[in-house]
Amino acid sequence: MHSEVMELNLKRPLIFFDLETTGTNIINDRIVELSYIKVYPDGKEEKKSRRINPGIPIPAAATAVHHITNDDVKNEPTFRQIAKSLHEIFEGCDIAGFNSNKFDVPLLMEEFGRCGINFDIAGRHFIDVQNIFHKMEQRTLVAAYRFYCGKELEGAHSALADTEATYEVLKEQIGKYDELENDVESLAKFSTIGRNLDLAARIVLDDQDRPVFNFGKHKGKTVKEVLKRDPGFFDWIMQGEFPKNTKDVLMNLKAKYTIQSSKL
């Protein structure tokens, strides 16, 4: 086992990012702070933290976690005002975060979608440092920072502190575990739990590589079979509070199966 701190081996920029939000509902909640560190293949780093007016009240329970109040953001820009420039920053980059595949990335996609911007995830690699951590150690970001970096995480639940800690933890993880390759594609593959087709793991591959639903009354059934026998389930998902990414994956599968059946 090696223990030196590894610099990341990148083929294109990798963005570490973290969101502070009005709550934990991907569809209905909004971003109040976004911080990122953009790491380039040559090792150059850019970091920025941006408060955002969510356009809705920040619940006291959310403020208790991240300490951002309604007064703190009332004069800040809305997401719509910064969406275009933010999209350009993320364009052509791989993505990393802590619990990012299930929360931060889908919520960010929803925010872009409301502005008419398609945050395309095709061809990107997504490293979820939490998934690597849970596979290896089964703990939280504060414990991860203590375990890997030997330091206490000051300012936990401030987006920038969490983002910087996540970046440090990933470098320490690569140095600590021989089985982790210093390669974004390999890290993205390792940090994916399960064989999900969408980021929220609502649709996964079974042991025969067939897309199956991973929730609800049709859990374990193939998407192809359900679309044929219960077309109303498709409509329910499309009209329901599911992440845009999940809907896009399901729409693409339906189109694929429609083309296949028309060729028969």
Solvent accessible surface area in square Angstrom, and as a share of the most:
residue,aa,sasa,rsa
1,M,168,0.75
2,H,58,0.26
3,S,96,0.62
4,E,100,0.45
5,V,83,0.47
6,M,50,0.22
7,E,115,0.51
8,L,22,0.11
9,N,86,0.44
10,L,16,0.08
11,K,170,0.72
12,R,79,0.29
13,P,26,0.17
14,L,0,0.00
15,I,0,0.00
16,F,0,0.00
17,F,4,0.02
18,D,20,0.11
19,L,9,0.05
20,E,13,0.06
21,T,13,0.07
22,T,2,0.01
23,G,21,0.20
24,T,120,0.70
25,N,62,0.32
26,I,31,0.16
27,I,33,0.17
28,N,73,0.38
29,D,21,0.11
30,R,55,0.20
31,I,0,0.00
32,V,0,0.00
33,E,16,0.07
34,L,2,0.01
35,S,0,0.00
36,Y,15,0.06
37,I,1,0.01
38,K,22,0.09
39,V,6,0.04
40,Y,47,0.18
41,P,66,0.41
42,D,118,0.61
43,G,48,0.46
44,K,106,0.45
45,E,74,0.33
46,E,67,0.30
47,K,108,0.46
48,K,104,0.44
49,S,49,0.31
50,R,79,0.29
51,R,86,0.31
52,I,1,0.00
53,N,38,0.19
54,P,16,0.10
55,G,62,0.60
56,I,69,0.35
57,P,106,0.67
58,I,8,0.04
59,P,64,0.40
60,A,87,0.67
61,A,78,0.60
62,A,13,0.10
63,T,30,0.18
64,A,72,0.56
65,V,73,0.42
66,H,12,0.05
67,H,134,0.60
68,I,1,0.01
69,T,55,0.32
70,N,75,0.38
71,D,101,0.52
72,D,60,0.31
73,V,4,0.02
74,K,123,0.52
75,N,138,0.71
76,E,51,0.23
77,P,29,0.18
78,T,51,0.30
79,F,11,0.05
80,R,151,0.55
81,Q,134,0.59
82,I,24,0.12
83,A,2,0.01
84,K,149,0.63
85,S,62,0.40
86,L,9,0.04
87,H,35,0.16
88,E,109,0.49
89,I,48,0.24
90,F,0,0.00
91,E,100,0.45
92,G,43,0.42
93,C,1,0.01
94,D,3,0.02
95,I,2,0.01
96,A,0,0.00
97,G,1,0.01
98,F,27,0.11
99,N,52,0.27
100,S,1,0.01
101,N,10,0.05
102,K,118,0.50
103,F,36,0.15
104,D,6,0.03
105,V,1,0.00
106,P,1,0.01
107,L,0,0.00
108,L,1,0.00
109,M,8,0.03
110,E,22,0.10
111,E,9,0.04
112,F,0,0.00
113,G,28,0.27
114,R,81,0.30
115,C,27,0.16
116,G,71,0.69
117,I,40,0.20
118,N,91,0.47
119,F,5,0.02
120,D,76,0.39
121,I,40,0.20
122,A,77,0.60
123,G,63,0.61
124,R,28,0.10
125,H,53,0.24
126,F,22,0.09
127,I,0,0.00
128,D,1,0.01
129,V,0,0.00
130,Q,34,0.15
131,N,19,0.10
132,I,0,0.00
133,F,0,0.00
134,H,57,0.25
135,K,91,0.39
136,M,47,0.21
137,E,39,0.18
138,Q,131,0.58
139,R,118,0.43
140,T,89,0.52
141,L,21,0.10
142,V,56,0.32
143,A,15,0.12
144,A,0,0.00
145,Y,20,0.08
146,R,116,0.42
147,F,86,0.36
148,Y,17,0.07
149,C,24,0.14
150,G,64,0.61
151,K,99,0.42
152,E,96,0.43
153,L,22,0.11
154,E,139,0.62
155,G,47,0.46
156,A,34,0.26
157,H,94,0.42
158,S,45,0.29
159,A,0,0.00
160,L,60,0.30
161,A,19,0.15
162,D,14,0.07
163,T,1,0.01
164,E,55,0.25
165,A,2,0.01
166,T,4,0.03
167,Y,14,0.05
168,E,54,0.24
169,V,0,0.00
170,L,0,0.00
171,K,25,0.11
172,E,37,0.17
173,Q,0,0.00
174,I,1,0.01
175,G,1,0.01
176,K,56,0.24
177,Y,13,0.05
178,D,83,0.43
179,E,113,0.51
180,L,9,0.05
181,E,110,0.50
182,N,32,0.16
183,D,27,0.14
184,V,11,0.06
185,E,104,0.47
186,S,33,0.21
187,L,2,0.01
188,A,9,0.07
189,K,166,0.70
190,F,58,0.24
191,S,0,0.00
192,T,42,0.25
193,I,90,0.46
194,G,51,0.49
195,R,116,0.42
196,N,32,0.16
197,L,67,0.33
198,D,2,0.01
199,L,17,0.08
200,A,23,0.18
201,A,20,0.15
202,R,84,0.31
203,I,1,0.01
204,V,25,0.14
205,L,50,0.25
206,D,29,0.15
207,D,132,0.68
208,Q,118,0.52
209,D,87,0.45
210,R,109,0.40
211,P,20,0.13
212,V,10,0.06
213,F,0,0.00
214,N,55,0.28
215,F,23,0.10
216,G,51,0.49
217,K,147,0.62
218,H,20,0.09
219,K,128,0.54
220,G,54,0.52
221,K,85,0.36
222,T,21,0.12
223,V,0,0.00
224,K,108,0.46
225,E,71,0.32
226,V,2,0.01
227,L,24,0.12
228,K,170,0.72
229,R,186,0.68
230,D,36,0.18
231,P,83,0.52
232,G,41,0.40
233,F,7,0.03
234,F,16,0.07
235,D,68,0.35
236,W,138,0.48
237,I,1,0.01
238,M,41,0.18
239,Q,152,0.68
240,G,21,0.21
241,E,109,0.49
242,F,18,0.08
243,P,8,0.05
244,K,62,0.26
245,N,6,0.03
246,T,1,0.01
247,K,44,0.19
248,D,51,0.27
249,V,23,0.13
250,L,0,0.00
251,M,99,0.44
252,N,103,0.53
253,L,17,0.08
254,K,80,0.34
255,A,51,0.40
256,K,99,0.42
257,Y,26,0.10
258,T,79,0.46
259,I,97,0.49
260,Q,71,0.31
261,S,66,0.42
262,S,86,0.56
263,K,162,0.69
264,L,189,0.94
